Each structure stands twice: as C-alpha cells, then as structure tokens.
C-alpha cells in the first residue's frame, strides 16, 4: 500500500496571501453598488477579517480564531452568495471561497 502525505502546515507567505485575497474580495464586495443593501454585514465581515489579519501579524498563529466565528461569517456569505448568484455574485463568491480556505487552514493548525 502506498501512502501519500501532503504538507499540511502553511507558511507565513501562504497565510498572508490568503488574507490578501480574502480582504480584497470582501472590500470589493463592500464597494460594489449592486450589494448596497447588504453593505452593513459586509462591512462587519471586513472589519473582523482585518482584525484577524492584524492579530495574525503579531502572533504568527491562527489559533486565536474560533471556528464558531468563521461559521457565523461563512453563513452570512453563503446567504449573500445565494442572493446575488443569479445577478452578479462574483465578489461575494470569492469572499466565501477564501473564507472556506481560511477555515481549512485554521483546522489544520489546531
């Protein structure tokens, strides 16, 4: 039997890249006129993600992010993605996908 193991540890560069992509997607969604009626929850998500990134830069760890926090914002982005999918959900969809990647990184780090 062949056993294949993948590197499950993420380096600083990969984590910073993920945050860059996630923050960019949420920021673009927040300024996209089509999503105007949902700017409030998007602004909240952006604020939280930026605070996570700042804390990560200081601690060099993702362990402080609780899975329940990720789940909360995952649910919001999922709902928004469904709402705008038929119109133009590109930025919301990107934000949702990058948040899922962050969630996977956190699970592997804990």
Buried (B, 14 or more C-beta within 10 A) or exposed (E): EEEEEEEEEBEEEEBEBBBEBBBBBBBBBBEBEBBEEBBEBBBBBBEBBBEBBEBBEEEEEBEEBEEEBBEBBBEBBBBBBEBBEEEEBBBBBBBBBBBBBBBBBBEEBE
